[in-house]
Amino acid sequence: MTARGKRPGPKKVATGKIASKVQESDKPKVRGLSEAEKLEKIRQIEAAVAGGATLKDAVGTASISDQTYYIWKKALAALTLGTSSSPVAVDDGFAEFIQLEEENRRLRKLLGEKLRAENVELRKRLGIN
């Protein structure tokens, strides 16, 4: 008796497709926009908001998401704060917020170091390793 179903046919070899995929993966993919294009979109959005449009409408007009806008703006602020000769001015409130976050990070680090030192001292007093 023969088994029902399809018979196994000859195996197909797709060497042409595999070779073309390997060649395509050798090329680096260009994703996203250049820094200049990102900066231009941020300026467009800020100009639209200054003109009275809502941020959501301005971001939609620039064809990016709200989250992308905030990520780009944060990266731009980090670059601006990192280099003093940057031609881009950052909003004072945003710059102050970034500065406060950095101060908060610094203070948390100091507190952590102090607590670790106290913990070591207490362990020595109690005879705990």
N, C-alpha and C positions, 0 to 999 in steps of 0.2 A: 504494500500500500504506500501511496505517496502522501506526503503531508500537504494539507491545503494551504494555499497562500501563494505568495509570489516566490518565484525562484530567485536565488541570488544571481545577479548578473555580474558581468565583469566590472571590476572597480575602476572608477573614473579618476584620472589624475588631473588635477587642476594646477599644473605648474605655472601656467601663464598668469593666472590670477594671483597666486602666491608671490611670484616674482615682482609683479607690478605693485603689490601692497608693500613689499619690502623696500622697493625704490621710493615709494611715496613717504614711508616713515623715516627715511634718511633725511628728508628735508624738514627743517624746523617749521612748525606751524606758527603763523603770525596771529596772535590773539589780542583782542582789545585795541585800544587806541594808544597813540603815542602820548607822551607827557604834554606836549604842546596842544594836542587835540583835547585832552582832558581839561587843561587849563582854560581853553577857549570855551568849552561847554560850561564850566563853572562860572566863568565871567558872564556868559549868556544868561544863565539861571539867575545870578545875582542882579544883573541889570533888569531882568523881567520882574523880579521880586521888588526891586527898588521902584519900578514903574507902576506897582500896584497889583501885580498878579500874585496869586497864591503860590506857595512853594510847590505844591502838588501839580498845579497847572504848568508852572515853569519847567519842572523836571520832566513832565510828560512831553512838553514841546521839544525838549532836548533829546528825547528818545532814550532816556535812561531811567532806572528805578530810583526811588528815594534813598534806598540803602546804598546804591552805588554812588550817589551824590555825596552822601555823608562820608563814605569810605574815602573817596577822592579828596574831599575837603580836609579830612583828618590827615591824610598823607601829605597834602599840600602844606598844611599848618606845621607838620613835623619838619618838612624841608625848609619852610620859612623860618622857623624858630632855630633850626640847626645852622643856618647860614645867615649872616647879618646883611650880606650884600644882595639878597634876593629882591627882584623887582616887584614882587607881589606883596601887597599889604594885606595883613590878616585883620579881621574884625577884632576890635579891642576886647570885647566880651569873651570871644572865643579864645583869644590869646591868654587872657587872664584865667580862664577855665583850665587851659592846658598847663599853665604855670602852677595853679593850685593842685592839680593832679600830681605833678612832679614833686611838689613839696610834700604832699600826702604820702607818696611812695617813699620819699627820703625819711620822713618821720616814722613810718611803719618799720622801715629797715632798722633805724636806731632803736626803736622799742623792742624789736625782736632780738637784737644783739644784747641789749640790757637784760632782758628776761632770760636769755640763754646763760649769761654770766651769773645772774642770781641763782639760777637753777644749779649750775655747777658748784657754786659756793655752798648752797644748802645741802647738796649731795655729799660734799666733803665733810661738812659739820655732822651730818647724820651717819657718816661712814658707809654710804651707798655708792657703788661704783657708778 
